[in-house]
Each structure stands twice: as C-alpha cells, then as structure tokens.
Amino acid sequence: MTTKQALRRARELALAGDSDQAFGLLRELAEAGSVSASASLAELAAFRGEWDVVVEHAARLAAEPGAVYAGNVFDDMVRLLALAGERGRPWDEIEEAASRALRARAARLVDRYAKWLRALRALARDQGSGLVDWPAWSWSRASRSTDTEAFEAAVAKAPDVRPDLVDDPAGMARHIFSLAVCYAVPAAMIEQYFSHPAAMDFECAVKVARGLAAEDPERAWSVLEAQVPRWYPVDHAQVAPVALLIDPALRPLCTAERAAAVLATPRGPLA
C-alpha cells in the first residue's frame, strides 16, 4: 500500500468513527514523514485530549503549511497549539513551536501565515495571558455589527429577489438564514434554523449554537450533535469538526465524553 493509499484508508477509518485504528495508522504515517498525516493526527489527538501529541504534530503542519491545500487547516493547527497551552502544555513549548515554524518558513511564509504564527508566539511569551480575547480565535470569521433594519428590508425583498424560492419554504428559510448571517442577527438565525432544520447544514448549526451557548448550553449542544454526521471536510487532512474545540463559544460545550462521541460518529462522506 502506498503512502497515499494508506492516508486515504486512515482518514476513511477516522470519518467512519474508528478513531483508534485511524490514530495508530496516522501516527505511523506521520513518523514516516507525512506532514499531512500529522495534521489529521493532531485533530484526532485534540478530541482525545492528548495535548502532547497535538503540539508535536500541529507544529509540523505549522512549519510546512504547503503540505495541505486548504489554508484553514493551518489556522486550525495554530489554534490547537494555543488550546494546548490552555489545557496544560508548557507555554514555552508552544512559543518554541511558533518560533521554529517562523524560522523554517522565513523566506516563504505568506504574510497571513506569518501573522498567525507571530500572534501565537506573542501569546505564548505572555504565558497565555489574554487567551480569552486572543484575536486569532475569530480572524477567519467576518465580524460586523447587527443591522436589524437592513435585515428586515432584505427579507421583505426576498420574494422579488428570489422568486424561485416562493414555493420552496425550506429554500426560503435557508436564504433568510443567510441574510441573518450577513446582517448579524442571531435571533433570526435561530428562528429560521428551527423552522426548517433539515434545510440547514453543520455550518448553520455552528452559528446557531453560538447564539444559544451562553443561555441554553444543552440546547446548543443538541443542535451541534444532530449535525455532526453532516459535517464535511474541505481538505483531505481534516477528519473531525475542530470548530467544536477551538471556537470560544462552543468549546465549553464539548466535554471529554462528548468529544469521544463525536469521534465515534460517522461523518462527512462516511456518514
């Protein structure tokens, strides 16, 4: 079996819910030199609470982001390194990982990657001070102020803008949900989500759970749990919905028991 075939097999096992076998195979591949395998291994290790493994293997991808094709894998690795510090790994270890990645890629790092690594290094040098408000938690999410008036105007125009959805209640609910996201109206997101949950996907569930997490954490988790099978990777290296761990609003919901249940749930193409 070639490395490519073995990687595919390991990731299929992970997505099918056999995390133990996947973990062992990914570790073998990573130790044999596959940086892409290290990224997948770091994701599984984070859900298993093996933060020493997270640091070792997330740091490898951080130093070689070209080993995968989707930039959000790199983003996730940097965030997992920060989370490893929060979960008890020495901050000096995290700082060294960030510094090593910067040194390794000094001449080839695009500005965005360098920005993330410098932010991680600064956080680690401060021994995690300011971790709660660390800006890198939300850099990849557009941030805008709520504009209820503009949202309501857009909803009023929806039948004219999308006449194809007038007789498609589920499709219209998804369209209005997108408008609620665009104009940052969490209450409308929640309303539309529960009006037609079958029309929504995992990313919709994440947005709704963020809005529910503070006041109704159990309901927030139930929303996420129901959608785990519909989570889908955008890069072959992705084997688990890391947003459940790295999103500050969702992280408290994902207990060790729930993290284990997520890994045991078939998801994505293997659901």
N, C-alpha and C positions, 0 to 999 in steps of 0.2 A: 504494500500500500504506500503510495507516495505521500509526501507531507501534505499536499493539497487535499488528497482524499481523506487523510487522517483528520485534518482540520474540519472538513465538512462533516465527517462522522461524529467528531466530538461535539460540534455545535448542534447537530441534529439530536444527539442524546440530551444535551442541555435543554433544548427547546421542547423536547418530549417529556421533560420532567425527571430525567435520570441524572441528577446533578452529581452524584457520587462518581459514577463511571466517567462522566464528562470531565469532572475535575481532575481525575487521575490522568486521563489521556491528554488534556490540555497542558498539565504540568510537564508531562514527558516531552511534548512538542515545544513548549517554552524553553525547557532546559536544553533541548537540541538546537535552539537558536531562533525559533519563530517568535518575532515580536508581536505579530498579530495574535498568536495564541496567548501571549502574556496579557493582552487587553481583555480577551474573553475570560481568562483565568482570574484577573483582578475583579471583574464584575461578579463572578460566582463567589469569590472569596469574601467580598463585601457583604453579600447576603448571608454568608455563613459565619460572619463575624471574625474571620481570620485576617486581622489587620496587618500582621507582619507580611503575609503573602500579598495583600493589596499594595503595600508600599513597594515591595520588591518589583512587582510586575507592572503596576501603574507607572512607576518611574521609568521602566524600559520603554513604554509607549510614548511617554512624555518626551523622551530623548530622541525618539525616532517616529514622529507623527506620520511620516510618509508610508509607514507600514500598513496603514489603513487608508481608505479613500474618503471617509466622512469626517469632517472636522469636529463634529460633536462628540466623536469617540475621544479625541484629545481633551476636549472640555470636560468630559465626564471623568477622565483619569486624573486631571488636576483637582477636580472637586473631591474625588475619592481620596486623594492624598491629604487634602485638608481635613476631610472627615476622619481619616485615620488618626490624625493628630488629636482631634476632639475625642476619639474613642480610646486614647491612651498611648499611642505610639509616641516616642520622643520627638518633640518638635525639631530638635537638632537633626534628626534623621530626615524629617520632611524638608528642612532647609537644604540639606546636602543633596537630596534628590532633585530639588528645583535648580540648585546651582549647577549640578552635574549636567542636567538637561540643557541648561543655557550654554554651558561650555561646549558641550558636544555638538550643538547646532548653531553656534555663534554666527557663523558666516552664512547659514542657510535658513535660519528661522524667519518666517514671515512675521511682520510686525504684530499681528494678532496673537500668535503663539507666544512670542516673547513677552507681550503684555500679561498674558495669563501666568506665565512662569515667574515673572517678577512680582506679581501680586501674591503668588503662593510663597515665594521666598520671603517677602516682607512680612506676611502673616506669621510664618514660622519663626522669623527672627524676633518677633514680638511675643513668641510663645503662645500663639493663638489668641492674643488679646484682640478683641474686635471681631471674633469669629462670627458672632450672631449677625452682625451687619456687614459682613465681608461682601463687597460689591460683586465679586465673581460668581456668587450664587445665582445672580439674576442677569448677568451680562448678556446671555443669549436669548432673553425674553424681552420683547419690546415693552417699554414702560410708558404709559400715558395716563393722563388724568381722566376721571369719569366725565362723560359728556352725555347725560341723560337726554337732554333736549335734542341733540343731533341723532341719538339712537332712535328716539321716538319718531323723528321726522323720516329717518331711513326705513323704519318699519311701516310707516304709513305709505311710503312709496313702493314697498316691496312687491305688491301685486302688479304694478306697472313695470317695474324694473325686471321682475322675474315672472312673467305671465305663465311660463311653463310649470310653475310650482303652485298655481292657484288651486288646481285639483289634486295636489300632492301634499297632504298635510305633513307627512314626515319630512319631505324635502324642504318645505317651507320652514318647519321648525329648525332644521339644520341651518338654513340660510339666516334665520333670525338669530340663532345661536352665534353664528359668525359675526353678525352685526354687533351683538352684545360684547363679543371679544374685542372687536375693533374699537368700540367706544367705551370699553372698560366698565361694563355694567354687570357686576356679578349676580345680582338678584335675577336679572333677565336670563343669564346663562343657566342658572339653576332651574328657573321656571320652564325654559324650553327643553332642557335636558330631560326632566321628568315627564314632560308632556309626550315625548316620543323617544324613550331610551334606546329602542332598537335602532334608531337612525343615527345614534352617536357612536363615537369610537373611543379608544383609550385616551387620546389627547384631550377630547372633550371631558372625559371623566376626571382627568388631572385638573383641568381648570375648575370644574365644579367642586371637586374635593377641596381645592384651595379655599374656595369660598365658604365651605361648610366646616372646615377643620377646627377652627377656634371654638365655635359654639356647639357643634354637634359632631364630635370626632368619630363616633360609632357609625353614624350615617355616612360620613365622609369615607370611612374605610369600606363600607359596604358597596359604595359606588365604585371604588377602585378595584375591589376584589372581584366584582362581577365582570369587569372589563379586562382583567389580566389575560384571559385567553385571546383577546383581540389586540393585545399589544403586538407590534410588528417592528422588527429591526430595520434600520435604514442602512446598516453596514453589516457585512458578514461577521464582523468581530463582536457585534452586540448579541448577547444571549439572555439578557434579563432587563426588566424595566428599571434602570438605575435611578430614574427620577423619583422613585418611591423612597430612596435613601438620601439623595442629595438635595432635594427640594426642601427648604427650611420649614415650609408649612406642612409638608407631608411626612417628613422624617419621624416625628413623634408617633405617628400612627403605625409605622412599620416596626412592630416589636420583633424580637428574635423568632417567636413562634410564627408570626405572620410572614416574616421573610422566608422561613423554611417552607411555608405553604405556597408562597409564590414560586419558589424554585421547583416544587413538586407539581405545579400546574402546567400542563401542556399549553404552549402559547405560540403566537405567530404562525408560521407556515406548518407547524406540527400540532396545532390545536385541533 
